[in-house]
């Protein structure tokens, strides 16, 4: 069975471009994003890692650490970072871990269904698919997304999803479809309208089970 929301994210120790990393220790009191890519020196992956490099300040503002993973070595990652930075016009300072053993890929179920281990790995066989995990400071998985290798990820959506996870963390709210920060949130069904009014102010009752409030800035 694959990993589920609210499972503890499996801990691991791995070499990376930032040295040896123990995942839970590295997360600390932050949120974390762990995202896999098929292989270094491939076109879609280079644009994706470039997008992450450009968003470094946005992740930092959200107390979120980012880590990439592929089945290539640290030595290859270091060489590839030059291409990423040239495309992005920004430093790729986040760690990229070495998973040549496929330990983490298997631990997080990041391999495609037809994966096998021939000599001379290629993006089409033992490479990881494009998986994203958002992990909370409590080390629990808060969100996961998986894309096929041919589809580049929308990191603006990943950032939006991170905002929604953080906005609803530990409070009786949910976010509606297409929510972005600043918009109203939905009051949980476990909270009465009266209690919501007393605690949060005006409640917009659209339906008996769909009630929204404005979050204070």
N, C-alpha and C positions, 0 to 999 in steps of 0.2 A: 504494500500500500504506500502511496506517495505521501509527501508531507502535506499537512493540513493547516488551515488557519488556527492559530493559538497553540500549535505544537511548539515545543522548545526547538529552536534552530539548532541542528547538530553542531557541536563544537568540533574544531579540528585545528591542527597545527600544520602550517605550510610555509615553504620559502616563497618570497615575493620580491618585487623590485624595491621594497622598503625593508628587506630583511625578513627574518623569521617572524611569523605572525601566529598568535593564538587567538582564534576568532572571537570568543567571548570576552577575553581580556582586552582585545583591540576595540571592541564595541564600547566597553566601559559604560558610561551613563548616557551615551548618545543613541540616536537611531542609526540604523545602518542599511545600506543597499548593497546586496551582493548580486552581481550580474555576470552571466557567462556569455562567451562568444565562441564561435566555431574554431577560429585559427588566426594566428598573427599573419600580418602581411596579406590580408584579404580586403576587398574593397568596402563592403558594407560595414564590416567591423571597424575599419579605420574611421569611417564617418561617424559611427556610433560613439567610439571612444573620444573622438574629437568633440562631439556634442557634450559629453560628460565633462571634458576639460573646460569647455566654455561656461558650464554651469557651476563650476567649483564654488564661486561666491554664493550662489543661491543655496547650495547644499549646506554650506557653512552657516548661513543665516538661520537655517532650520535645525541646527545641532545634529547634522546627519553626516556620517562618514560613508564613503563609497569605495567599493573594492571590485575590481574586475577579475575574471578567472578564465583561463583557457587551458587546453591540453599541451601547450608549448612550455618551453623552459624559461627561466628568468633571463638567461642570456639572450634568447630570442625576443623576449618582452622589451628588454633594454634597447635593443636595436630598433624594434618597431616603434617605440615611443617617439623617435625622431620623426617618423612619417606622420604620426598622430599630431604632433605639435606643429608640423609644417602645414597640415590641412586645417587644423583648428585655429592657428594663430594664438594658441594659449598653451601654457605648460600642462602636461599630463602628470600631475603630482600624486594622484591617488595610486595605491598599491595595486599591482596586477600579480596574482599568485600563480605559481608553477603547479600545474596539475597533470604533469606527464604520466603519473601513476594512475590517473583517473579516480583517485580516492574521493575527492570532493564531488566530482561529477556523478559518481555512483551514490554517494551519501545523500545528495540533493536531487537525485533522479533527473539529471540534466541531459542524459543521452537519448537520442531518438530510438524509436522502436526497433529499427533494423541495425542498430549499432553492433559492430563486431571489432575484433582486434587483429587486423592483418598486419603484416610488416609494411612499413611505410604508410603511416596514417594520413588520411586526407580529410578535408571538410565534409566529405560525403559518407564517411564510415564511423570512425570513433570520435568525431568532434562533438562538442556540446551544442545543443540548440540554444536559442536566445532566451534564457530564463532570467527573470528578475524576482528577487525576494526583498521585501521591506521587513526589517527586523526591529522590534522595539527595544528600549533600554532594559526591559525585563527578559530579553533574549527570546521572546516569542515571535513567531512568524505572523505578521499583521496582514500581509498581502503577497500574492504571487501572480506573475504573468509569464506566459510562455509563447514565444513566437517561433515560426519555422525559420530555418536558416536563410531563406530567400527574402524575408520580410524584415526590413530595418525597423527598429523600435522608435516610438515617438517619446522622446525624453521630456517634452513639455507635459505629456499625459502622466508620465511617471512622477514628475514634480507635483502635478496637480493631485495625483493620488496620495502622495506623501503628505501634502497639506491637509487632505481630508482625513487621513489616518491620524495625524497629529491633532486636528481640531476635534475629533470625536473620541480621543483617547481618555478613557476613565470618566466620561460624562454621558448623561442620558440623551445624546443627540445622534442623529444620522444626517448624511448629506444627500440631497436629491440628485437626480440625473444632471450631469454636466455642471455640477457645482464648482465654483471657484471662490477663493477667499474673498470675504466681503458680502457674499450673498447669504440669505437666510438659511437656517438649518432646521431640520425636522425634529420635533420633540418625540422622544421614545414613548411607545404605547404604555410603558410601565409608570409614566408620570401623568397625573391628572392635569386637566387644563387649569384648574384652580391652583394647584401647586406650582405649575409652570409660570402662571401669572405672578404669583407671590415671589418667586425667585428670580425670574428673568424679565418681567414686565409684560408688555403687550404680546398676546398670542393671536396669530392669524389662523382661525379655524376654517380651513378650506373644505374639509370633510371631517366627520367625527374621528377618523383615524389618521388624518393628514393635517397636522398643526405645525406651523412654523414660527420661529422667533428670530430676532436679530441678535447676533452675538456682539457684545460690547467690544470696542476696538482695544 
